[in-house]
Amino acid sequence: MVALSDQLFIPMRKVLYLTRNGLLEPLGQSQILSYLKGISSFCRIALISFEKPGDRANLSLVNSINDICATYGICWTPLRFRANLRPWVSALSILQLLLVALWQFRSNRRPMLVHARSYLPAAIALILLRITGTPFIFDMRALWPEELISAGHLRRGSILHRSLLWIERQCLQECFAVVSLTHAAVLYLQKRYSNELALKRIVVIPTCADLQRFSPCSSTCDVPLVIGCVGTVLSGWFLTDWLSSFFDAVLRVVPTARFELISRDPQDRIRTALNHSACSWFDRLLIQSAAPAEMPSIIQRHTASVMFFTSGLSKLGSSPTRMAEVLGCGRPVVANPGVGDMEQVIRKHRVGVLANGPSAEEMDACVTELLALLNDPMLAIRCRRTAEALFSLESGTAAYLQLYTEILA
């Protein structure tokens, strides 16, 4: 990152960063604010985000994020998040974001680059390109239309679905560069949009973690087997039946095992989704939410972390945030094939195990493989080195800065 400073933005240029994810969410703090703190040393950031009412009601959190933004010179404009996917609601959000974004061009210090995180912000960036000529980065994150279909929130072939595909095609064609979370998604996009992406700058930047915070525990004392699961399980694309089956398999082999599910989802709905009343591990499961600052110590006490997601086209572009954090803490992951680059990372670096299905036999085999892996004395070191090589916040920030430089220098 230091090497880039000789060529970066003197005087400092202004970048407009648009995101539908909230800065007050844990994801926003780890995957938006963490990057922008590093980038803010080289350019002026104007950030517009959508914040959920429940998060905005937390005044201490709002004040804390405001203070961080002020410290790093980030001009933050929070808008109200509307979860309803009906067309007129989405149109209202697009109009609101467009008007606020256009306000950033009112003075001589107008943005020289727009960074659009996901599809709706990219639609705004496309309009801004037409009006102001300002280039933009299409930071896709995942294949959003396919994720919505997989989660049951969108019907394939509907007007809204066709509209999102039109936005996808136009943004891929008109953007200066594309950022993808996975190599698997790039291969798919290059095949589907071969003309639009011809000679297009494409960069793969997976979700990264602050590995100074997410580090291995200094204590090596023996602890009971604790299987963790971190993040939402009610998104529509998390396989709760696989999770329940895996817990069953663990308990058949290790009766003293404990389970922890760390999520902001409502606890009663989680228990219903897991069909807990029919499970032998019910009294050994802890469900709780946690603040971002608590996550490193929580993951450190887990023996392994489970992440089962729907596979197929909808998850080619997915790079689970928690994978980077778990590996950074020296812990292995338990996952399923068909999700972004996860299978390749797990197999190549031997930092976890893969479950091939939810049946008792398949989960028993997965648990047997996990217990054998846990006996490997080099496992924690291997997990940490993999995180440093693939998922460090510094490398992710440097990749964004290099991309910014190509546009602004």
N, C-alpha and C positions, 0 to 999 in steps of 0.2 A: 504494500500500500504506500509506503514511504517513497518508493521509486517513482510512483505516479505523480507525486506532488510537484515535480519539476515542470510538468507539462500541463498542469490542470488550472484552468479558469482564473487567469489574472487579467483584469479584475474578476471577482467571483460572479458566475452566471446564475440566473434564477431558473430553478426547475420546479414545475408544477406536478405534484404527486397526487393522483386520484385513486381512491380505494373504496370499495364497498364494505370491506371489513372495518370494524371499529378499532380505534387505537386503545379504547378502554378494555377490550377483550384480551384474554391471555395471548391469543394468536396474534393480535395486533401489536402487543408489546414485544413478543419474541420475533415475529417475522416482518414487522414493518419498522417499528421504532428502533429496534436494535441496529438494523441496516442504516437507517437515516442518521443516527447519531454519528456513525463513521463517515458517511457521505457528506454531512453538513460541514465538515472541515474544508471541503473543496468547492462547495457550491451552496447557494441560498435555496432553502427548501420551503415551498408553500404547499402545505398538506391539507387536503380536503377528505374527510372520512364520514361514514355513516355510523352513528352511535345508537345502540339500543336503549330504550327508555330506562330499563332496569339498571344499566351501567351508568347512565347519566345521573341517576338518583343517588349514586355513591359519591357524595361531594368530596370526601377525602381522596378518593381515587382520581377524580377529575382534577382536583388541585395539584395532586402529585404529578400527573401527566402534563398539566400546564407548566409546572415548574421545570420539568425535564425539557420540554420543548423550548422554553425561554432560555434555559442554560445553553442549549445547542443552536439557538437562533432559528428554530423551526417555527414558521408561522402556521398555526393549526386552526382550521375552521371545521368544527364538528357539525354535521347535519343529522337530522332525525332519520333513523332507520325504519323502513316499512317492510315487514316480512311478507306481505301479501303479494303473490305472483300474478294477480289479475292484471291484464294489459294496462288498464288506466292507472293502476297504482304504480306500475313500473314506469309508465310514461311520466307520471308526476315526479318520480324520483329523478328521472333523466333530465327533465326540464329544470328542476331545482339545482341539480349539479351543474348543468350547462350555464345557468345564469350566474351562479357563484364563481364558476371557473372563468367565465368571460370577464368578471369584475377584476380578475388578476391581470388583465391586459389593459387596464385603464390608464396606466402611467408609462413613463419611459422605462421603468424597471419591469418590463414585461417578460414572461417566461421565454426561455430559448429552447426548452424541451418539455414535453409532457410525458410523464411516466404513468401509464394506465395499468392498474392492477386488476385484472379480470375483465369480463366482457362488457358490462354496462359502463364502467369508466372508459373502456376502449371505444365504445360508441361515441362518448362525449369527445374523446381525443380526436376521433375521425371528423367530427363536426368542427372542432377547433382548427384542425388542419385546413379544412375548406375555407374557414373564415379568416384565419390569421396566418396560415402557411407554416405554423409551428410543427416541427416533426415530433413523432411520438414513438414510444416503445410499447409494444403490446406484450405485457407480462401476463401470460395466459393462466398461470397457476395450474389449472387442470382443464380437462375437456368438459366445460360446465354444462352444455346442453345434454350430453350423454349422462352426466351425473344426475341431473334433474330427472331424466327418464328412468334411470336405475332406481332412484329413490321414490318413484311414484308421484313426483310433483309435476311432471310434464308428459303429455301424450305425444308420441312420435307422429310426425306428419301434421300436427295442429298448426294453426296460424302462428302461435307464439314460438313453437319449435322452428318453423321455417324462418321466422324473423331472426331468431338467434343464429341460425346457420348463415343467413345473409350477412349479419353483422360480423360473424366469424370470418367469412370469406373476404369481405371488404377490408376489415382491419388487417388481416394477414397480407393483403395485397398492397395496402397503402402505408403501413407502418414502416419506420426506418429499420427496426429490428424486432425480432421475436425472442422472448424469454420463455423457456419451458422448464418444468420441474424435472422431467425425465427424458432419457434418450429414447425410450419406447414410444412416447408421444411424438417425438420429432420424426421418427420413422413413419408413423401413421400419417402425420400431417403432410410430409413430403410426398407420400403416395397419393393422398386425397387431393392436395392442392399443389400439384407439381408446377403449374404455370404461375400461380400467385407467389410461390416461394422460390422461384428460379432466381438464383444469385442473391437471395435474401440473407441478411445476417441473422443467424440463429444461435442462441447461446443457451446451454443447459446449466441452470443454477438450482440445485435441489434445496429444499428447506434446510436451513442451517441452524446451528445452536451456538450459544455462547459457551464455549468449552472451558472458560475460566470458572464459570458457575457450575456447569454440569461436568463434574470431574469425579473420579473414583473415590470411594470412601477410604479414609486413611486407616480405619479400623478393619482388622481382618478376623475378628472373633467369629466363632461359629454361631449361626442364628438359624431358626427354623426356616423351612422352605416357605417363601412368601411369593405368590404369583400376583403380579400387578397388571392392571389395565388402566390406561390413562387417556382421558378425552371423552368426547361424546360417543354414546353407543345408541342414541336414538335418532341419528341423522337420516336413517333410511338406507344407508349403504354400509352399516356395520352388521356383522353376522352374529347376532346374539345367541342363536342356537348353537353355533360353533363354540362360542365362549362357554356356554353352559356345559356342553359336552366335554370340553377340555378340562373344566373344573372337576367334573365327575371322574375323568380318567386320572387326574393327578391324585385325587383322594383315594382311589382304589389302590394306588401304589404307595402313597405317603399319607397315612391317616392323620398325621400331625400338621399337615400343610395348612397355611392360611392364605386368604385371598383378599386383595384390596382393589376396589374400583374407584378411581379418582375422577370425578366428573361434575360438571355444572348442571347436568340433567336432573330433573326431579327424581328423588329416590324411589318414590312409590311407582313411578312409571318404569324405572330401571328394573325393579323387582318383578313387575308384571311381565316385562319383555323377556326376562331371564327365566320365567316360569319357576320362581324360587320355591314355591310351596311344595313342588315335587322333587326338590333337590336335597341331597344329603349334606351338601356343603353350606346350606343356608346359614347355620349358626357360626360358620367360620368365615363369613364374608363381611368385610367392612366397606361401606359405601359412604363417601364424603367428598365435599368440594375442597378446593385448596387455592390459595393465592399463588400467583406466579413465583413469588419469592420462596415459597415453601417447596416447590417442585424438586429442586436438586436433592434435598435430604430425603424426600419421599421416595424418589426413584432409587436412591442409594440403598434403601432398606429392602427393596424388592430383589428377589433372586433372579427373576426373569420377567419380561413384560410382554403381554399378549396384544396383538393387533390383527384382527380378522376383518377383512373388508370384502364386499362384493367384487368379483373379478370381471375381466372382460374389457370391452372397449371403453366403458365408462371410467375405469380406473387406470387406464394406460398413463394418464398424466398426473397421477397422484404420487406424492412423496410425503408420507406421514411425518408431521413435525416431531412427534415423540420418538421416532426411530433415531434421529440424530442425538436427542437428549439422552436416551437410554444407552446407546453405544458410548456416548461421552462419559457416562458414569461407569463404564466398564461392565455393563450388564448385557446379556444376550436377549434377542427378541424371538418371539414365536409368532409366525405369520402364515399366510397362505399364498400360493402362487397366483400370478396374474394381476398383481398390483404394481404398476409402475416398474421401477428397476429393483424392487425389493428382493425378488428371488435371486437375481444375478448377484447382488451385493452379499446376501446371506451365503450363497453357495461358494462364491469366489473367496470370500474372506473368512468363512466358517465362524460367523458371529451369531448364529441362531439356528433354529430348526423350522421346517415347513410342514404344515398339516395338509394332507391331501384331500380330506373330507371330514364331515361331522360325525361319521359313524363311530361306535365304541371301538371297533377294531383299529380304525385309522387314528383315532386319538390316543389309544393305548400305544401304538407304534411311535407316535409323535412324542409322548411323554418319556418312553424308553430312550429315545434318541436324545431328548433334552437332558435327562439325568446323566447319560454318558458324557455329554458335552460339558456339563457342569463339573465333571471330574478332571477336565483338562486344566492343568495349572497355568497355561498360557492364555486362557480364554479372556480374562479381564484385560490383559495387555493388548490382545488382538482386537477386542472391541474398541478400546480407546484409540488405537492407532488407525483403525478404519474410520472412526469419527473424525480424527484429525486430518486424514487424507481426503475425505469426501464431503464432510459436513461442517467444517469450521466456519464460524461467523466471519473471520478475517478473510478467508478465501472467497466467500460469497460477496462480501462488501467490495473486495478488490475487483471481482468480475463485473459488478455493477459500475464501479468507477471507470473501469476500462471501456465499458460500453458508452458511458456518458462522455468520456473523452473523445471517442471517435466521432461523436455528433457535435460536440461543443468546441473542441480545440481549434 
